[in-house]
Amino acid sequence: MDAVCQEILERTEWVAIVTRDSDTGLPHLVATWGDYIRNFGIIEGETIIIPAGRYHKTEANLRKSKSLQMLIASKQVERSGGRRGQGCILYGEGEIQTEGEFARRVKEKYTWARGALVVRVQRFETLL
Ligand SMILES: Cc1cc2nc3c(=O)[nH]c(=O)nc-3n(C[C@H](O)[C@H](O)[C@H](O)COP(=O)(O)O)c2cc1C
């Protein structure tokens, strides 16, 4: 992730997460809060972990197709020309882990979580 996308991740209030619905092939949209992600940082420059309280349909989708996209954005980040507001799509692969180090860290912080949605970011793209 470049410096701009990292700054957006520092400031985004919420995050949209899209997978491919395993039944219909249509997009399936869920969300998380930016501060949930920030609690764990970006691990080894590419991995994001998100507390999974529900995400049951997302889990089923990822079992069939690992690809997902996330949208982050903030009006507080400047774009070229000095205007305010920038967004970034993160493209990657995800899976729900209910055991292991990431799940342990998430459950320790969020007692309601059943595991971690672990996302490996493969590429990113600013939108504005
Ligand atoms: C702003 C926002 C943040 C959310 N954060 C989480 C979250 O961190 N973890 C989670 O499991 N669900 C979260 N949800 C609920 C999910 O978007 C989703 O509706 C729910 O997990 C069901 O997912 P599923 O359709 O994949 O089964 C959030 C919803 C909103 C609107």
The ligand as an SDF file (V2000), in Angstrom:
LIG
                    3D

 31 33  0  0  0  0  0  0  0  0999 V2000
  -20.3300    0.3240    9.9240 C   0  0  0  0  0  0  0  0  0  0  0  0
  -20.4950   -1.1490   10.1470 C   0  0  0  0  0  0  0  0  0  0  0  0
  -19.4830   -1.8770   10.7630 C   0  0  0  0  0  0  0  0  0  0  0  0
  -19.6140   -3.2540   10.9480 C   0  0  0  0  0  0  0  0  0  0  0  0
  -18.5750   -3.9400   11.5170 N   0  0  0  0  0  0  0  0  0  0  0  0
  -18.6320   -5.2880   11.5940 C   0  0  0  0  0  0  0  0  0  0  0  0
  -17.5070   -6.0320   12.0810 C   0  0  0  0  0  0  0  0  0  0  0  0
  -16.4490   -5.4820   12.3960 O   0  0  0  0  0  0  0  0  0  0  0  0
  -17.6330   -7.3780   12.1780 N   0  0  0  0  0  0  0  0  0  0  0  0
  -18.7760   -8.0490   11.8000 C   0  0  0  0  0  0  0  0  0  0  0  0
  -18.8120   -9.2740   11.9180 O   0  0  0  0  0  0  0  0  0  0  0  0
  -19.8590   -7.3680   11.3110 N   0  0  0  0  0  0  0  0  0  0  0  0
  -19.8060   -6.0180   11.1920 C   0  0  0  0  0  0  0  0  0  0  0  0
  -20.8660   -5.3170   10.6770 N   0  0  0  0  0  0  0  0  0  0  0  0
  -22.0310   -6.0760   10.1670 C   0  0  0  0  0  0  0  0  0  0  0  0
  -21.7060   -6.6120    8.7640 C   0  0  0  0  0  0  0  0  0  0  0  0
  -21.6760   -5.5470    7.8140 O   0  0  0  0  0  0  0  0  0  0  0  0
  -22.7090   -7.6690    8.2570 C   0  0  0  0  0  0  0  0  0  0  0  0
  -23.9810   -7.0830    8.0820 O   0  0  0  0  0  0  0  0  0  0  0  0
  -22.8660   -8.8780    9.1610 C   0  0  0  0  0  0  0  0  0  0  0  0
  -21.6150   -9.2720    9.6700 O   0  0  0  0  0  0  0  0  0  0  0  0
  -23.5010  -10.0420    8.3990 C   0  0  0  0  0  0  0  0  0  0  0  0
  -22.5450  -10.5200    7.4240 O   0  0  0  0  0  0  0  0  0  0  0  0
  -22.8930  -11.6280    6.3250 P   0  0  0  0  0  0  0  0  0  0  0  0
  -23.9380  -11.0440    5.4140 O   0  0  0  0  0  0  0  0  0  0  0  0
  -21.5980  -11.9200    5.6090 O   0  0  0  0  0  0  0  0  0  0  0  0
  -23.3910  -12.8590    7.0730 O   0  0  0  0  0  0  0  0  0  0  0  0
  -20.7770   -3.9260   10.5080 C   0  0  0  0  0  0  0  0  0  0  0  0
  -21.7990   -3.1870    9.8980 C   0  0  0  0  0  0  0  0  0  0  0  0
  -21.6650   -1.8330    9.7190 C   0  0  0  0  0  0  0  0  0  0  0  0
  -22.7840   -1.0670    9.0470 C   0  0  0  0  0  0  0  0  0  0  0  0
  1  2  1  0
  2  3  1  0
  2 30  2  0
  3  4  2  0
  4  5  1  0
  4 28  1  0
  5  6  2  0
  6  7  1  0
  6 13  1  0
  7  8  2  0
  7  9  1  0
  9 10  1  0
 10 11  2  0
 10 12  1  0
 12 13  2  0
 13 14  1  0
 14 15  1  0
 14 28  1  0
 15 16  1  0
 16 17  1  0
 16 18  1  0
 18 19  1  0
 18 20  1  0
 20 21  1  0
 20 22  1  0
 22 23  1  0
 23 24  1  0
 24 25  2  0
 24 26  1  0
 24 27  1  0
 28 29  2  0
 29 30  1  0
 30 31  1  0
M  END
$$$$
